[in-house]
Amino acid sequence: MSAKENLNEAMFSMFGVGKDPNAAENPPKATPAAPAPVAAPQNVARQDTAVTYLAPGSVMEGKLKTKGDVNIAGDFTGDITATGKVTLHSNLNGNVTAANVQLVGCRLVGDIIATGVVVLDSEASVEGKITASDLICAGHVKGDLEIRNNIALKANTSVEGNIVTGSMTMEQGAIINGSMTMKPAAKKAEEEKK
């Protein structure tokens, strides 16, 4: 073996460079590898589940209108209109119109109009009128309630205002200060036609 061949073999074995001494003189040509397929982009959020979110520490004033859900954890002053669910985690001065509304540990000064369900947890309060299909309340309301189907008042709930509803369930400890009128849904529908 010549010095050159010896050097090539040493370089190949130590560093992987140079000519492989054990390789055939005319190695077969390698076919180029096919390019890797490009991955199709994945949808991050679907349009039918769009959520408008106001983060804690954010401040916003004005009117918010959206097709989809709204989740407010920052400070908001103004009216909210949404086709989906509105969830409030912070105090709000303004009216809310949505399919469903949920108040979690916050205070709303304004009216709520919901085609579906309104839910108040034990730390939530509303100072205004609530109009909805159903109401589940563990908090406090100072205003009139117009609930088409059922009101469920949990223990320690307080309502200061007049109530018009189709039916109501009330746990021991709930307080109502105001008048109450029970109108079954069928009777309400007849009155609305007139």
Salt bridges, closest charged atoms under 4 A:
ASP48 OD2 - ARG46 NH2 2.60
GLU127 OE1 - ARG107 NH2 2.65
GLU146 OE2 - LYS129 NZ 3.00
GLU171 OE2 - LYS154 NZ 3.93
GLU191 OE1 - LYS183 NZ 3.05
